[in-house]
Structures are given as C-alpha cells and as structure tokens.
Amino acid sequence: MLKAAIIGLGRIGSLLEEDQKREKPCTHAGAIAATPGLELCAGADTEDTRQKLFAETWKVPVYAEAEELLKKEQPEILHIATHPDSHWYYCSMAERYGVRVVVCEKPLADTLSEAKKIAALHESGRVTIITNHERRYSADYILARKILAEGEKLGPCLGVKGTLYMGKTRRLIDQLWHDGTHLADAAMFLTGSVLKHHKTIAPKGLKAREGTAYLAGSLQNTAVQNDNSIPFLLELGTQRDHLVFELEFSCERGKLKIGNRIFEIWESKDSPYAENFKSLEKCQEGFTEKTGYFSNMAADALFCARERLMQKIPAPHSSAADGLRVIQYLRSAGKWE
C-alpha cells in the first residue's frame, strides 16, 4: 500500500462525493479510497468546517497546515486540490519533502510563469506531476480519440467546434479559465495536436457577464512538417439557464460529438430527402459504460509512484507538460484578470 494525502478538502477534494447524480468516485478522496494499492492517509485544509467533515467522512488525520502533514505522514502521493494560485507553492513543497508523485488540479497555475516552473519541476525528474485533466482518463474520450485517430469510420477531421456555457452571470473569462481548461485540453488530447489561438470576437469583452464570445484558433500537429492544422472555434456564452460542455469534430464522412453526458457518431449516408446527395445519419448515441474518469487518474498516480520506487521516470497520461500547453493557450486567448 502506498500512502496518498490531499491538500484542499473542498468540492473536488472530497465534498462532491455526496452528489447522488455523479459517477463515483468523483473526487480525489473518493478515487484514492476506491483504488486497490492506495491508502488515504490524511488531509489538510485551513477551514475548520472542512477539516471536521473530512475527518468524519474518511476517518483519517486532518491538518491545518500542509507542511505539518508532509512532515508527519510522509505520503508517496500528494493530491493538490487548492486554488491555482497556490499550486506552485505546494508542488515545490512536495518535492522538498520527498513526495514521489503530485496530482495537481487544473488549471495547472494561475499565471504562465508559475505553470512553466511546475512543468520544469516535472521535467527535471525529481517529482512526477500529473495535471488532473480528467477527460484524458475517461473511457468515452479514450474511445473518441481512437475513432478519430483511425479515421476508418469518419475519415480525417476537418474542423472542431467547442461550446461552453457554465453559468448565467459568470464572466466569460472565468468560464474560459476554469472550465475552458478541460475543453481545450480535451480538444488537444482527442486530436493529438497543440491548440493555438488566433482571434477573439467578444463584443462586450471577456470580462462581461452577458453576451457571447468566439475564440478562433487551430489545432496543429507539431510532429508533422506540412501544414495540416485543423480550424478550431470555441463559443463562450452567458445568460443561458443551462450548462453546456461540448466538442464537435467535423470529418470527411461524418462527425463525432462528445461532452457532458453526450457521445454521438453521425455517418454520411445517401440522403432520403434528395437524389445524388448525402446526409448525416446518427448511428451511435450515448455511452453506457462507466467512464472511470477519477479512478483511472488515481490508478495512473499509483503506477507512476511504483515506477519511481523502482528508480524509473514514468510518463503519466496527463502530465504537467500537458497542463502547461493549456495555460499557454488560455493566456494567449484571454488574460486572467
């Protein structure tokens, strides 16, 4: 058994495990507790209420100070579920106390400079840092990546559109940084490309709490010399009374649409409406299997820790380098203000 601890005992750290509608586990604490080979040894948070709830729920020691936790518990794996402005502070602290693997919540940092420092620490090999871009661990997204990469069913991808509505009055820039993090990383993961920003169309500005903005860019495969970039368009919206997190991949012979509780494949068929034309026909809808988006992340952290015990440098499925690429995109699309 390897010991894992958590700093930050709020929603994603532990509290969302009480949400009856979410697939379980859906928090860092739940994922650790559900993973054979991992032991949830402790948690740390500055808020008394969170400390009490965590101790009652998980029956483990709780600390007010992260440094005290690291001194006394000496975990092999540390999950950082705090605000992004503290991520570099805790990552560097973890390295000083000999933590083998850090699981860092997204976004990797709140500034480009600190994201670069976290990525450099990971690249140094002194500690393995996983960015919790959970869709890289989700079975439906892994299947979608396979379908798009093979191209047998739909042909090459020719364009990608993302849609993000995450609150009626949340500023567009806040949606981009806190939720667009996942969407941008998912677009890069599913296409094996790097997302670049080109132009912002935001009539009311990205600070607005009303209206719609469009971010135009491209997904570029840096491993290929010729220009095979894929156009990318992200729509950010406020004033909607519903949440939307979707990516649509337009391909030569159909399209694939994926998002929160959405998995659709449309194929090109002879049109029933007009001769000598083709129309799109939905041939698959829904993903009924468990996605394992949090449990697979914890299993990856466990694997990486065991590799480090054998003096190997592991390559996690979602590293600090992936987290940095997202920050670079977000920083170019809209400054955190």
N, C-alpha and C positions, 0 to 999 in steps of 0.2 A: 504494500500500500504506500502510495506517495501522498504527502500532505499538501493540501491546497487551501489557501486563505483568500479572503475578499476584503478589499478596501472600498467602502462606499456601499451602504446597505439599504439603498433606496429602491426605486421601482425595478430597474434592470438587475440590481444586485440580488434582490430577494422578494420584494413585495408583490410583483406581478404573478408570482406563483399562485396567488389567491384568485386570479381571474379565471372563472369557470369556463370561459369560451376559448381560451388559448390552448394550443397544443402544448403538452407538457413533456419535458421540462421547458420553461420559457424564461428562466433566469440563471444567473451564474451559480447561485447556491443550489438551485434545483438540478442543474446539469452536473455539478460536482457530486451531489448526493446520489444521483442515478447512475454514475459511471463506475463499473467494477474496476478496482485498482486505485481509485481516488478516495481520499478521506478529507472531508470538510473539517478543518481543524480549528478555524477561528474567523472572526470578522472584526472590522474596525470602522467606526463612524463617529463623528463629533456630536451627533444628535442623540440625546438620551432616549427619546422615544424609539428611534430606530434600533438602538442598542438593545433595548428591552425586548422588542418584537423579535429581533433576530435570535437572541439567546433563547427565548421561549419556543420559537419555531424549530430551530436546528439543534438545540441542546449542546452548544459549544461556547467556549470563552469569547467574550467580546471586549474590545479595547477602544478607548477614546483616541489613542494615538497609534498611527500606523507603525512608527518606529519601534514602539514597545512590542507590538505584535510580532514584528520581524525578529527582534532580539529573543523573545521568549519561545516562539513557536517554530521558528526556522523552517518555513514551508519550502518545498521544492518548486511549487507553482503559486504565483500570485495573480489574482484577478483584480484589475483596477476598474472600478465602476463609478468613478467620480466625474466631476465636471472636467471638460477637456483642458482647461487652463492649469490643471494640476497633474496632467498625465506625465509630462517630462520629469517633474519633481519626484513622483512615485516610481517611475521607471528607473531613474538613476539611483534612488534609494534601494530599490530591489537588487540592482546589480551590486551595490556595496555590501549587501548582506548575503550575497551568495545565492540568490534565487536563480533557479535554472531556466524557468520559463515564465514569462509575463503574458497574461491575456489582457489586452487593453481595449476598453470600449471605444467606439467610434464617436465623433471624428478623432483621429489619432492625436491631434492637438488643436489649439485654437489659433495658432499662428504657424506660418510656413517655417520660420526659423526653428521653432521647437519641434515641429514634425521632422525636420531634417536631422535634428540631434537624436531623436528617438530612432529614426531609421539608421543613422550611423552607428548607434549603440548596438542595434541588432546585427548590422553588417560586420561589426567588429568580432562577433562570435562569442563575446563574453556572456551574453544572455540572449535567449531566443524570445523575440517579441511577436506575438500574434495580435493582429487587429481583428476585433470581433465584427467583421463584415459577414453577418450570419448567413446571407444567401449563398455564399461560397460553400457552405456546409449543408445546404438544403437540397433534399433529393429531387425536388421538382426543377430547381435551377440547374442541377448537375445533369439531369436528363435533357433539359432545353439546350444546354451547351453542347451536348453530344449530337443532338439533332442538327443544330446549326453548323457544327464543325464538319459533320459528314456530308451534308448538302444533298444527300441522296433523295430525300423526300421533298424538300422545298427549293433546292438549288442555292446559289450564292446569295448572301444577304446584300441588299442594295440600299437600304436606308433604315434608320432606327428612330423611333419617336418615344419619348418618355412623358408621362403625365403625373403631376404631383399636386394634390390638393390635401393639405394637412391642417385645416383649421380656418374658420370663417374670418377671424381677425388677427391671425398670426402674421407677422411681417413676412414678406416674400423672402427676404434674406435669411430669416430664421429657418424657414422651411428648407431653403436650399442647403444650409449648413448642417442642420440636424437630421433631416430626412433625405435630402438630396444626396447625402453621403452614401447611403445604401444604394440609391438608384444609380448614381454614377459608377460606383464600384461594380454593381451587377451588370451594367452595360459593358464595362471593360472585361469582366470575367466571362460573360457569355460570348463575346466575340474574340477574345484573346488579343485585344487591342488596347491602346492608350487613348484616353479621351482628351481632346484638345478643344478649348473654347475659342470662338471666332467673333461672335457678335451678340449683344444683348439688346432686346427690344422690350422696354419697360416704360410705357407712357407716364406712369406715376412714380417711377423709380423703384428700386428693390427694397427701399425702406418702407414702402407703402403697406398698409393693412387692408387695401382694397384693390381690385383690378386683377389683371393677368399680365404675365411677362413670358417672353420666349427667349431661350438661350440657344443660339445656333452654334454648332461645332462639328467635329468629325472624329471618328474612331479610326486610329491609324495603327496599322500593324508594323511596328518598327523593325521586325525581323525580315521584312521583305523590302527589297531595294526599290521596285517600281511603285508608283502611286496607286495604291489600292484602298485608299481611305473610304470610309462609309459615312455619308452625311448623318448628322445627329441633331435632333431638335427636342428640347425639353420645354414643356409648358408648366409654369408655376401659376397657381391660382388661389385667390382668396374668395370670400363671400359665398362659398359653397357650404351646404349643411351636411356634407358627406366627405369621407376620406377616399382618396384615390392614389394608388401607387401602382403604376403600370408601365411596362415596356412592350413595344410592338415592333417586331422585326419584319420588314417588308422584303420578301425574297422573290427570285425569278419565277417560281412556280407556286407561290402561296405566301402565307405569313404565319408567324408564331407570336402569340400574345401571352405574357406572363405578368403576374403581380400578386397582390394580397388576395388569396383565395381564387386566383384566376390562372388557368392553364388551358389555352386554346391553340389548336392547329387547324389552319384553313389551307385546303389544296385547290389548285386550279383544275376545273372540270369544264367539259363542254356546257355552254350556257343553256339553261332551259328557257331562256327568255328571248334569245336572238340567234339566228343561224350564223355559223362561222365566227362565233365569239366564245370566249371562255369567261367563266365567273368563278368566284371563290366559294367553296363549299366547306362548311365546318365539319371536320372528320374526327376531331377529338376535343372533348371539353371536360375539364376537371382533372384533379389529381387526388386520388382517393387514399393513397398510401400515406403513412406518417412521414413527414419530411426530415425529422431528426435534426433540425437546424441548430439547436443548442447542444444536444447530446453529442453530435458529431464534432462540434467545436471542442468540447471537453475531452473527447477521445483523442483529438489531434494534439491537444496540450499534453495529455498523458504520454502519447507516443514520443513527442519531442523531448519531454523530460527523461524518459527512459533512454533515448538515444544519447542525450548528454551525459547520463550516468555511465555510458559505455565510451565516453570521450569522443563522440561523434557530433558533428554540427548538423542538425536537422533542417529541413526546409518545410515550414508549415504551409498549409493550404492557403492561408491568408496572413501574410507577413506584414511587418512594419513598412516594408518597401511598397506593398500594395496600398497601405494606409497613406503613405506619402504621396503617391500618384493622385489619390483622390483630393488631398489637400491642395496640391498644385492646380488641379482643375478648378476647385471651388474658389481658390484665391484669384485665379485669372477671371472667373465668371463674376464674382462679387465679393468684395472685401467684407470681412466680419466687422460689423460696426455696432 
